[in-house]
Amino acid sequence: MKKYYFTFGQAHTNNNRYQVIFAKDVEAAYAKMFDIHGKEWAFGYTLEEWTDIKADGFFSNLKPLENAYTFLTYLDVA
């Protein structure tokens, strides 16, 4: 499973937070984000993108929400 990060816009309830989602791929991560937060979020990032952005000093004031996980089936791991 890969780690994906999502941020929220200024007008959103969670504007000072970020969401981590563990998923098999980016499509599954985005689907889970829509399941959890609907349209109330702004951008999604891979672990690599998030690491680069954080290294540049962005998002240092954001606090994480509880991690979310997508469900893997036998076919996903076989």
N, C-alpha and C positions, 0 to 999 in steps of 0.2 A: 504494500500500500504506500502511496505517495502522500506527501503533506502539501496542502494548499492553504493559502491565506486570503481572507476577504476583508475589505474595509467598508466603512459606511460613510455616506455623505453628511455634510454639515447639518442638514435638516432632519436627519434620521434619528430615531430614538437612541441608537447605539453609536452615535457619532464619535465618541471617545474610546471605542472598543474595536477589537478585530476578532474575527472568527477563524479558527483553524479547523480544517476538515481533512480527514484521512480518507483517501479514495483510490481506486485502482487507476483512474485516469482523470483528465481535466473535465470531461463531459459528466462523469459521475459526481465530481466535486461540485460543479455548477448546479446539477440537478438537486443535490442535497441542500445547497445554499438556498435555492428557490423553495424547497420544501420547508425549510426552517424559517426563513425571513421574507419569503415572497419577493416583492420588488424593492424592499427596503434595505438596499445595500448599493455600494458603488462599484468597486473593482475587485478582481481576483488576481492572485499572483501564485506562481510556482515557488517552491522553496528557494530556488536559485535567484529568482527575481526579488523575492522578499529579502534575502540575505544581502543582495547588492543595494537595495533601497535603504535598508537599515544601516548599512555601512556608510552610506552618504548622509546619515543623520535624520532621515525622515521617519515618521511614525514613532519616535522615541517616547512620546507622551501617551500612546495608546495602551490600553490594558486588554488582556485576552478574555474572551468569553470561554465557557466550558467547551472543550474539544468535541467535535462531532465526527461520527464514523458512518461510512456507507457499508451496506451489507454485501459481503462476498458470497457467491454461490460456489458450489463444487466446480462448475464449469469455468469460473474465473481463475481458479488456482490449479486446475488439472492440466 
